[in-house]
Amino acid sequence: MIIGVPKEVKQDEYRVGMLPVGAEELVRAGHTVLIEASAGVGSGLPDHEYLQAGAELVNSPSEIFGRSNLIVKVKEPQPCEWPLIRPKQALFTYFHFAAEAQLTEAMVASQATCIAYETLQDRNGNLPLLTPMSEVAGRMSIQEGAKYLERPQMGRGILLGGVPGVAPAHITILGGGVVGANAAKIAAGFQADVAILDINMDRLRYLDDIMPANVNVLYSDRHVIREQLRLADLVVGSVLIPGAKAPRLVTREDLKIMKPGSVVIDVCIDQGGCLESSRPTTHSDPTYIESDVVHYCVTNMPGAVGRTSTFALCNVTLPWVLQLAKRGIDEAALQLPPIASAINICRGDVTNQAVAETFGMPYKPLIRA
């Protein structure tokens, strides 16, 4: 099989879809790997490392897409890439379809097979290809929140951990999954006052057992959310419904009860965001202010720490790339349930029910063995 790795073109994206060791493993298995020139530079991976691993260096994205059976990326195809995608070609990347109707329509029209990292589900119900980036984003949410709480960034002028005689910041985390748990760990280390909200009591009991004393767990309902918004200096949105849009937990009206200069970090903006007031931002222009609340809604947070994120992501994606290359897309979908769960669109059909329901599109289940 010919596997192509284009350079990411999304604004301020520094990750790359494959490490040199991944190229070496695929070449050793008898496959051809095409790497677009300078694709790995943002992650500290120069072209010569890919050449030494046996990859072929290609100078244009059109050649990558034109020659490859399988495209391995990090972020969803951008509009400039849509015309390059061919029927029966497969793409393995983050898609987050539920947040973007135009992308969904374009991929349906392309007749390609779209294999989404974020919905690949293992036998235990986990999302192993989403987990490492959720870990990165959760940890980043606190360091970004700390920065934007500073007064020069239009925040309240709050130090997360306070100092003797001055209370620490209050941090509210909406969702106790991978993002929320990692955010809480870092926030606890800053000695902030932390509350995690979730509706899964088993998860809350687990978090209560493992978190330090300055982290409290609360059952999430409308009243508790509003109470926490009044207290919060920093709110981290970290709720996830796999494949579907994030639920809207905070309305524009709710912003009015928050403290002026407080900060919200909407990590689930890739899935549409959990605040009604959230809209996508970039690393170059990461924040905006609405109702005196600083909003940080960067859609590719882990891209800012490209080297860490690339290694964390490729560690978990490479085994699946090897399986796709070895078996072919159709056989992999038939033989490997996690691959089947990751296929959101297959040659013009929407095969993920949550995506189909989001946009009112016909849903066609993928035929499995």
SULFEN-V969033 format. One record per pair of residues at least 24 apart in sequence whose ideal C-beta (glycine too) atoms are under 6 Angstrom apart, sorted by sequence separation. I is the first residue (numbers start at 1). GAP is how many residues later the second one is. D is the distance in whole Angstrom. If there is no record, write none. Layout:
i-><I:I>
gap-><GAP:GAP>
d-><D:D>
This chain:
i-><16:34:82:87:94:168:188:225:252:85:168:229:246:249:250:251:252:188:245:246:340:16:23:27:76:85:176:188:230:245:246:3:14:36:229:246:248:269:340:7:20:24:161:229:233:234:235:236:237:238:239:270:1:2:3:4:5:6:20:23:24:34:160:161:232:237:269:176:184:237:262:263:264:265:266:7:23:160:260:20:195:5:239:256:258:334:255:237:255:138:142:137:141:139:134:138:142:134:138:142:131:135:139:183:18:6:17:17:172:17:6:180:15:179:4:172:170:13:170:170:171:172:173:174:175:177:4:169:175:2:10:174:2:8:2:3:4:5:8:1:10:3:9:158:174:156:179:145:141:156:155:155:243:244:243:243:245:149:148:145:145:144:119:119:141:141:137:155:154:98:148:98:148:144:140:137:137:136:133:99:98:99:136:96:96:132:132:132:129:128:129:113:122:120:121:120:119:120:119:116:115:115:116:114:114:113:111:108:111:107:90:108:97:72:70:104:98:97:101:98:43:44:42:43:43:12:11:12:12:13:15:14:13:15:14:22:15:16:31:15:19:22:1>
gap-><24:24:24:24:24:24:24:24:24:25:25:25:25:25:25:25:25:26:26:26:26:27:27:27:27:27:27:27:27:27:27:28:28:28:28:28:28:28:28:29:29:29:29:29:29:29:29:29:29:29:29:29:30:30:30:30:30:30:30:30:30:30:30:30:30:30:30:31:31:31:31:31:31:31:31:32:32:32:32:33:33:34:35:35:35:35:36:37:38:41:41:42:42:43:44:44:44:45:45:45:47:47:47:53:54:55:55:56:56:57:58:58:59:59:60:60:61:62:62:63:63:63:63:63:63:63:64:64:64:65:65:65:66:66:67:67:67:67:67:68:68:69:69:75:75:77:88:89:95:105:106:108:109:110:111:112:113:114:115:118:120:121:123:124:124:126:130:139:140:146:146:147:148:152:161:164:165:166:169:172:173:173:173:174:175:180:181:184:187:188:188:216:216:218:220:221:222:222:223:226:227:228:228:230:231:233:236:237:237:238:239:240:247:249:254:255:257:258:258:260:263:263:264:264:267:270:271:271:272:287:288:289:290:291:292:292:294:294:294:295:295:296:324>
d-><4:5:5:4:6:5:5:6:5:4:5:6:4:5:4:5:5:5:6:5:5:5:6:4:6:5:5:5:5:4:6:6:3:5:6:5:5:4:5:4:4:4:5:5:5:5:5:5:4:5:6:6:5:5:5:4:5:5:5:4:6:5:4:4:6:6:5:5:5:5:5:5:5:5:5:4:4:5:4:4:6:6:5:6:5:4:4:4:5:4:6:6:5:5:4:3:4:5:4:5:5:5:5:5:6:5:4:5:4:5:5:4:4:4:4:4:5:6:5:5:5:5:5:5:4:6:3:4:4:6:5:6:5:6:5:5:5:5:6:5:6:6:5:5:6:6:5:4:5:4:5:6:5:4:4:6:6:5:5:5:5:6:6:5:4:6:5:6:6:5:5:5:6:6:5:5:6:4:5:5:6:4:5:4:6:4:6:6:5:5:6:6:6:5:4:6:6:4:5:5:5:5:5:5:4:5:5:6:5:5:5:6:6:6:6:6:6:5:6:5:4:5:5:5:4:5:5:4:6:6:6:5:4:5:3:6:5:6:5:5:5:5:5>
